[in-house]
């Protein structure tokens, strides 16, 4: 899966065209959590019209040659509305969630710690936000595949996202300290599925939505 990010609708489309015919690519992740330089720096993923425009442009460029996965930002008031918009525009799946916008001020210098003042917060702190977002979107769009991400360090963390509605898991921050983390997490998740009585992974996807007997 190749992930692309751009600063304009045309840039996203151009990048997707370059990836389209590359060997070994099975899907295209479109990271729309980027500022639109043509619209006052408004983040594509935080505006329904902008998000739709990007995905429509990518869809025109790649057609049905590659599945399109739209990566969504949690920094919105209604993530379900954004999800619906990109699906209507041609996204085949969703990746959730991207980092949360955060900021640190150095109390010695009394100035922002980061050169850009703000930056993306990742890791375990954002997992509850990821669980909530995935749960909400799966409830609204149960037939749309979701790649769950956000603070997954263990198989139990991954299992939580699966129960919320994720049908695949992505691991990021954990690999910084342990490049083999995805292998360990996959093994732990498999053990958990068996322990909870699941014979198929698909049976666990969105299980938290089911009414209790």
C-alpha positions as CSV (number, residue, x, y, z in Angstrom):
1,X,0.0,0.0,0.0
2,X,1.5,3.3,-1.1
3,X,0.5,6.5,0.8
4,X,0.4,9.8,-1.0
5,X,0.0,13.4,0.4
6,X,-0.2,16.7,-1.5
7,X,-0.7,20.4,-1.1
8,X,-3.3,20.8,-3.8
9,X,-6.0,18.8,-5.6
10,X,-3.8,18.7,-8.8
11,X,-0.8,17.4,-6.8
12,X,-2.8,14.5,-5.4
13,X,-4.0,13.6,-8.8
14,X,-0.5,13.8,-10.3
15,X,1.0,11.6,-7.6
16,X,-1.8,9.0,-8.0
17,X,-1.1,8.8,-11.7
18,X,2.6,8.1,-11.0
19,X,1.7,5.4,-8.6
20,X,-1.0,3.9,-10.8
21,X,1.2,1.7,-13.0
22,X,3.9,1.0,-10.5
23,X,4.6,-2.7,-10.0
24,X,3.8,-4.3,-6.6
25,X,1.3,-1.7,-5.5
26,X,-1.9,-3.2,-4.2
27,X,-3.8,-0.1,-2.9
28,X,-3.4,3.7,-2.7
29,X,-3.8,5.5,0.6
30,X,-4.7,9.1,0.1
31,X,-3.6,11.1,3.2
32,X,-5.9,14.1,3.0
33,X,-4.8,15.3,6.5
34,X,-2.7,17.9,4.7
35,X,-3.1,21.7,4.4
36,X,-4.5,23.0,1.1
37,X,-2.1,25.7,0.0
38,X,-4.7,26.9,-2.5
39,X,-7.3,27.5,0.2
40,X,-5.7,29.4,3.1
41,X,-4.0,26.2,4.4
42,X,-7.3,24.6,5.3
43,X,-6.8,20.9,5.9
44,X,-8.4,18.8,3.2
45,X,-9.8,16.2,5.7
46,X,-11.4,18.9,7.8
47,X,-13.6,20.2,5.0
48,X,-16.2,18.0,3.3
49,X,-16.0,19.8,-0.1
50,X,-12.2,19.7,-0.1
51,X,-12.0,16.1,0.9
52,X,-14.5,15.1,-1.8
53,X,-12.5,17.1,-4.4
54,X,-9.3,15.3,-3.7
55,X,-10.8,11.8,-3.8
56,X,-12.7,12.6,-7.0
57,X,-9.5,13.8,-8.6
58,X,-7.6,10.7,-7.5
59,X,-10.5,8.5,-8.7
60,X,-10.4,10.1,-12.1
61,X,-6.7,9.4,-12.3
62,X,-6.6,5.8,-11.2
63,X,-10.1,4.6,-12.1
64,X,-10.6,1.1,-10.9
65,X,-6.9,0.1,-11.3
66,X,-6.2,0.5,-7.5
67,X,-8.4,0.5,-4.4
68,X,-8.4,4.0,-2.9
69,X,-8.1,4.3,0.9
70,X,-8.9,7.8,2.3
71,X,-6.9,8.6,5.5
72,X,-9.1,10.7,7.8
73,X,-8.2,13.3,10.4
74,X,-9.7,13.2,13.9
75,X,-9.6,17.0,14.2
76,X,-13.2,17.4,13.0
77,X,-16.6,17.7,14.7
78,X,-18.3,15.1,12.5
79,X,-16.0,12.5,11.2
80,X,-18.9,10.4,9.9
81,X,-19.9,13.2,7.5
82,X,-16.4,13.4,6.2
83,X,-16.3,9.6,5.8
84,X,-19.6,9.6,3.9
85,X,-18.3,12.4,1.6
86,X,-15.1,10.6,0.6
87,X,-16.9,7.3,0.1
88,X,-19.5,9.0,-2.1
89,X,-16.5,10.5,-4.0
90,X,-15.1,7.1,-4.8
91,X,-13.0,5.9,-1.8
92,X,-13.1,2.1,-1.4
93,X,-12.0,2.2,2.2
94,X,-10.9,4.4,5.1
95,X,-7.8,4.7,7.2
96,X,-8.5,6.0,10.7
97,X,-7.1,7.9,12.4
98,X,-4.3,10.2,11.5
99,X,-2.5,12.1,14.3
100,X,-4.2,14.7,16.5
101,X,-3.0,18.2,16.3
102,X,-1.0,19.1,19.4
103,X,1.5,21.6,20.7
104,X,4.2,21.8,23.3
105,X,5.6,25.0,24.8
106,X,9.2,24.9,26.3
107,X,8.9,26.5,29.8
108,X,12.6,27.4,29.8
109,X,12.5,29.4,26.5
110,X,8.8,30.1,26.9
111,X,8.4,29.5,23.2
112,X,6.8,26.7,21.1
113,X,9.0,23.6,21.2
114,X,8.4,22.7,17.5
115,X,9.6,24.8,14.6
116,X,6.1,24.7,13.1
117,X,4.5,25.4,16.5
118,X,2.1,22.6,16.2
119,X,2.6,18.9,15.2
120,X,0.9,15.5,15.1
121,X,0.3,13.7,18.4
122,X,0.5,9.9,18.0
123,X,1.0,6.9,20.3
124,X,-1.2,5.4,23.0
125,X,-2.7,8.8,24.0
126,X,-4.8,8.9,20.9
127,X,-6.1,5.3,20.9
128,X,-9.4,6.1,22.7
129,X,-10.1,8.7,20.0
130,X,-9.4,6.1,17.3
131,X,-11.7,3.6,19.0
132,X,-14.5,6.2,19.1
133,X,-14.0,7.4,15.5
134,X,-13.9,3.9,14.1
135,X,-16.9,2.9,16.1
136,X,-19.0,5.9,14.9
137,X,-18.0,5.4,11.2
138,X,-18.5,1.7,11.2
139,X,-22.0,2.2,12.7
140,X,-22.8,4.6,9.8
141,X,-21.0,2.7,7.0
142,X,-20.8,-0.9,8.1
143,X,-19.9,-2.2,4.6
144,X,-16.9,0.1,4.1
145,X,-13.5,-1.5,5.1
146,X,-11.6,0.5,7.8
147,X,-7.9,0.3,8.4
148,X,-7.6,1.0,12.1
149,X,-4.7,2.9,13.5
150,X,-3.8,5.1,16.4
151,X,-1.7,4.0,19.4
152,X,-1.6,0.3,18.7
153,X,1.2,-1.2,20.9
154,X,-0.3,-4.7,21.7
155,X,-2.6,-7.3,20.3
156,X,-5.2,-6.2,22.8
157,X,-5.0,-2.6,21.4
158,X,-5.5,-4.0,17.9
159,X,-8.4,-6.2,19.1
160,X,-10.1,-3.1,20.6
161,X,-10.0,-1.4,17.2
162,X,-11.3,-4.6,15.5
163,X,-14.3,-4.8,17.9
164,X,-15.0,-1.1,17.1
165,X,-15.2,-1.9,13.4
166,X,-11.7,-2.1,11.9
167,X,-11.1,-4.9,9.3
168,X,-7.3,-4.3,9.2
169,X,-4.8,-2.8,11.5
170,X,-1.8,-0.4,10.9
171,X,1.0,0.0,13.3
172,X,3.2,3.1,13.3
173,X,4.6,4.6,16.5
174,X,5.3,1.1,18.0
175,X,7.8,0.4,15.2
176,X,10.0,3.3,16.2
177,X,11.3,1.3,19.2
178,X,10.5,-2.2,17.9
179,X,10.6,-2.7,14.1
180,X,9.2,-6.2,14.6
181,X,6.2,-4.9,16.6
182,X,3.6,-5.7,13.8
183,X,4.7,-9.4,13.9
184,X,4.3,-9.6,17.7
185,X,1.0,-7.7,17.6
186,X,-0.4,-10.0,14.9
187,X,0.5,-13.0,17.0
188,X,-1.1,-11.6,20.1
189,X,-4.2,-10.6,18.2
190,X,-4.5,-14.2,16.8
191,X,-4.3,-15.6,20.3
192,X,-6.9,-13.2,21.6
193,X,-9.3,-14.1,18.8
194,X,-9.1,-17.8,19.8
195,X,-9.4,-17.0,23.5
196,X,-12.6,-15.0,22.9
197,X,-14.1,-17.9,20.8
198,X,-13.7,-16.4,17.3
199,X,-13.0,-18.9,14.5
200,X,-12.8,-16.2,11.9
201,X,-11.3,-12.8,12.0
202,X,-14.2,-11.3,10.2
203,X,-16.6,-12.4,12.9
204,X,-14.8,-10.1,15.4
205,X,-15.0,-7.0,13.1
206,X,-17.5,-4.6,14.7
207,X,-18.6,-7.1,17.3
208,X,-19.0,-4.3,19.9
209,X,-22.0,-3.1,17.8
210,X,-23.9,-6.2,18.3
211,X,-26.7,-6.3,20.8
212,X,-26.1,-8.3,23.9
213,X,-28.0,-11.6,24.2
